[in-house]
Amino acid sequence: MNLNTRTENDITVISISGDVDGKSAPTAQEQILPLLKDGCKVTFDMSGVTYMSSAGLRMLLSMRRQVPANGKIVLVGLPEQVQDTMSITGFLDFFETADTLDEAKAALK
């Protein structure tokens, strides 16, 4: 798994690619948690994710729970397989999603 972070205006864009599984999810969470500050606006670009295990889903849910009340997360570019899994398990109910990065940025403004 690869994790790249950049800031565009006041929005943090975290691009995740590769497999998000039991080995990589804890490392990703460790790197992402410090970014979830008061008033944060975060986009997870998931378009490069090739596989997500239950550990990856738990990581996303944990991230969502760590966001302060005035912060916001938007998932963008969910691969069909990941989106289907999140929908079936009810995880999508906890997240706002967007098809493109521009849509995600608009949702965070």
Phi and psi in degrees as GROMACS dihedral restraints (atoms count N, CA, C in turn):
[ dihedral_restraints ]
;  ai    aj    ak    al  type     phi  dphi    fc
    3     4     5     6     1  -119.2    20    10
    4     5     6     7     1   143.1    20    10
    6     7     8     9     1  -131.8    20    10
    7     8     9    10     1   121.2    20    10
    9    10    11    12     1  -123.7    20    10
   10    11    12    13     1   134.3    20    10
   12    13    14    15     1  -122.7    20    10
   13    14    15    16     1   136.4    20    10
   15    16    17    18     1  -145.4    20    10
   16    17    18    19     1   160.2    20    10
   18    19    20    21     1  -116.2    20    10
   19    20    21    22     1   129.5    20    10
   21    22    23    24     1  -121.9    20    10
   22    23    24    25     1   111.0    20    10
   24    25    26    27     1    58.4    20    10
   25    26    27    28     1  -118.8    20    10
   27    28    29    30     1  -108.0    20    10
   28    29    30    31     1    18.6    20    10
   30    31    32    33     1  -110.1    20    10
   31    32    33    34     1   129.4    20    10
   33    34    35    36     1   -91.5    20    10
   34    35    36    37     1   123.5    20    10
   36    37    38    39     1  -107.8    20    10
   37    38    39    40     1   117.3    20    10
   39    40    41    42     1  -110.8    20    10
   40    41    42    43     1   112.0    20    10
   42    43    44    45     1   -95.8    20    10
   43    44    45    46     1   125.1    20    10
   45    46    47    48     1  -115.5    20    10
   46    47    48    49     1   131.0    20    10
   48    49    50    51     1  -137.4    20    10
   49    50    51    52     1   156.9    20    10
   51    52    53    54     1    90.4    20    10
   52    53    54    55     1  -158.9    20    10
   54    55    56    57     1   -88.6    20    10
   55    56    57    58     1   129.6    20    10
   57    58    59    60     1  -108.1    20    10
   58    59    60    61     1   104.5    20    10
   60    61    62    63     1  -137.4    20    10
   61    62    63    64     1  -167.0    20    10
   63    64    65    66     1   -60.8    20    10
   64    65    66    67     1   -25.7    20    10
   66    67    68    69     1   -83.7    20    10
   67    68    69    70     1   -39.7    20    10
   69    70    71    72     1   -92.8    20    10
   70    71    72    73     1   -28.2    20    10
   72    73    74    75     1   -60.3    20    10
   73    74    75    76     1   -44.5    20    10
   75    76    77    78     1   -62.0    20    10
   76    77    78    79     1   -37.7    20    10
   78    79    80    81     1   -65.8    20    10
   79    80    81    82     1   -43.6    20    10
   81    82    83    84     1   -62.0    20    10
   82    83    84    85     1   -44.6    20    10
   84    85    86    87     1   -61.1    20    10
   85    86    87    88     1   -41.2    20    10
   87    88    89    90     1   -60.9    20    10
   88    89    90    91     1   -37.6    20    10
   90    91    92    93     1   -77.9    20    10
   91    92    93    94     1   -31.4    20    10
   93    94    95    96     1   -85.3    20    10
   94    95    96    97     1   -36.9    20    10
   96    97    98    99     1   -49.6    20    10
   97    98    99   100     1   -43.2    20    10
   99   100   101   102     1   -63.0    20    10
  100   101   102   103     1   -17.9    20    10
  102   103   104   105     1   -83.0    20    10
  103   104   105   106     1   -14.3    20    10
  105   106   107   108     1   -89.0    20    10
  106   107   108   109     1    69.8    20    10
  108   109   110   111     1   -95.3    20    10
  109   110   111   112     1   172.4    20    10
  111   112   113   114     1   -53.9    20    10
  112   113   114   115     1   126.9    20    10
  114   115   116   117     1    77.0    20    10
  115   116   117   118     1    12.4    20    10
  117   118   119   120     1   -66.1    20    10
  118   119   120   121     1   149.4    20    10
  120   121   122   123     1  -125.8    20    10
  121   122   123   124     1   110.7    20    10
  123   124   125   126     1  -126.4    20    10
  124   125   126   127     1   134.1    20    10
  126   127   128   129     1  -115.6    20    10
  127   128   129   130     1   126.0    20    10
  129   130   131   132     1   -96.5    20    10
  130   131   132   133     1   110.0    20    10
  132   133   134   135     1   -85.5    20    10
  133   134   135   136     1   105.9    20    10
  135   136   137   138     1   -99.4    20    10
  136   137   138   139     1     7.8    20    10
  138   139   140   141     1   -62.7    20    10
  139   140   141   142     1   -21.6    20    10
  141   142   143   144     1   -96.7    20    10
  142   143   144   145     1     5.1    20    10
  144   145   146   147     1   -76.2    20    10
  145   146   147   148     1   125.9    20    10
  147   148   149   150     1   -97.4    20    10
  148   149   150   151     1   -23.6    20    10
  150   151   152   153     1  -158.2    20    10
  151   152   153   154     1   140.9    20    10
  153   154   155   156     1  -136.8    20    10
  154   155   156   157     1   119.8    20    10
  156   157   158   159     1   -86.9    20    10
  157   158   159   160     1   179.8    20    10
  159   160   161   162     1   -61.6    20    10
  160   161   162   163     1   -29.6    20    10
  162   163   164   165     1   -64.5    20    10
  163   164   165   166     1   -36.9    20    10
  165   166   167   168     1   -67.4    20    10
  166   167   168   169     1   -40.1    20    10
  168   169   170   171     1   -64.2    20    10
  169   170   171   172     1   -42.6    20    10
  171   172   173   174     1   -62.4    20    10
  172   173   174   175     1   -38.2    20    10
  174   175   176   177     1   -60.9    20    10
  175   176   177   178     1   -46.1    20    10
  177   178   179   180     1   -61.7    20    10
  178   179   180   181     1   -44.1    20    10
  180   181   182   183     1   -64.8    20    10
  181   182   183   184     1   -39.4    20    10
  183   184   185   186     1   -62.8    20    10
  184   185   186   187     1   -41.9    20    10
  186   187   188   189     1   -60.1    20    10
  187   188   189   190     1   -44.1    20    10
  189   190   191   192     1   -60.5    20    10
  190   191   192   193     1   -40.8    20    10
  192   193   194   195     1   -71.5    20    10
  193   194   195   196     1   -23.0    20    10
  195   196   197   198     1   -82.9    20    10
  196   197   198   199     1   -15.4    20    10
  198   199   200   201     1   -70.8    20    10
  199   200   201   202     1   126.7    20    10
  201   202   203   204     1   -58.4    20    10
  202   203   204   205     1   160.1    20    10
  204   205   206   207     1   -55.2    20    10
  205   206   207   208     1   -31.9    20    10
  207   208   209   210     1   -95.3    20    10
  208   209   210   211     1    12.0    20    10
  210   211   212   213     1  -101.6    20    10
  211   212   213   214     1   171.7    20    10
  213   214   215   216     1  -153.0    20    10
  214   215   216   217     1   142.0    20    10
  216   217   218   219     1  -122.2    20    10
  217   218   219   220     1   137.9    20    10
  219   220   221   222     1  -127.9    20    10
  220   221   222   223     1   131.1    20    10
  222   223   224   225     1   -92.4    20    10
  223   224   225   226     1   133.1    20    10
  225   226   227   228     1  -126.8    20    10
  226   227   228   229     1   144.3    20    10
  228   229   230   231     1    66.6    20    10
  229   230   231   232     1    37.3    20    10
  231   232   233   234     1   -62.4    20    10
  232   233   234   235     1   125.0    20    10
  234   235   236   237     1   -60.6    20    10
  235   236   237   238     1   150.5    20    10
  237   238   239   240     1   -54.8    20    10
  238   239   240   241     1   -43.5    20    10
  240   241   242   243     1   -62.8    20    10
  241   242   243   244     1   -43.3    20    10
  243   244   245   246     1   -67.1    20    10
  244   245   246   247     1   -43.6    20    10
  246   247   248   249     1   -61.7    20    10
  247   248   249   250     1   -42.2    20    10
  249   250   251   252     1   -61.4    20    10
  250   251   252   253     1   -45.6    20    10
  252   253   254   255     1   -62.2    20    10
  253   254   255   256     1   -44.7    20    10
  255   256   257   258     1   -65.2    20    10
  256   257   258   259     1   -34.6    20    10
  258   259   260   261     1   -68.7    20    10
  259   260   261   262     1   -47.3    20    10
  261   262   263   264     1   -62.3    20    10
  262   263   264   265     1   -39.1    20    10
  264   265   266   267     1   -84.6    20    10
  265   266   267   268     1    -6.7    20    10
  267   268   269   270     1    85.9    20    10
  268   269   270   271     1     1.6    20    10
  270   271   272   273     1   -65.8    20    10
  271   272   273   274     1   -29.8    20    10
  273   274   275   276     1   -63.1    20    10
  274   275   276   277     1   -25.0    20    10
  276   277   278   279     1   -63.2    20    10
  277   278   279   280     1   -20.9    20    10
  279   280   281   282     1   -91.8    20    10
  280   281   282   283     1    -6.2    20    10
  282   283   284   285     1  -128.7    20    10
  283   284   285   286     1   149.3    20    10
  285   286   287   288     1   -91.3    20    10
  286   287   288   289     1   139.3    20    10
  288   289   290   291     1  -124.4    20    10
  289   290   291   292     1   160.2    20    10
  291   292   293   294     1  -145.3    20    10
  292   293   294   295     1   153.0    20    10
  294   295   296   297     1   -82.3    20    10
  295   296   297   298     1   -32.1    20    10
  297   298   299   300     1  -128.0    20    10
  298   299   300   301     1   160.8    20    10
  300   301   302   303     1   -63.1    20    10
  301   302   303   304     1   -37.0    20    10
  303   304   305   306     1   -63.7    20    10
  304   305   306   307     1   -40.4    20    10
  306   307   308   309     1   -64.1    20    10
  307   308   309   310     1   -39.8    20    10
  309   310   311   312     1   -65.1    20    10
  310   311   312   313     1   -42.9    20    10
  312   313   314   315     1   -62.3    20    10
  313   314   315   316     1   -40.6    20    10
  315   316   317   318     1   -63.6    20    10
  316   317   318   319     1   -38.6    20    10
  318   319   320   321     1   -68.5    20    10
  319   320   321   322     1   -24.5    20    10
  321   322   323   324     1   -88.4    20    10
  322   323   324   325     1    -9.4    20    10
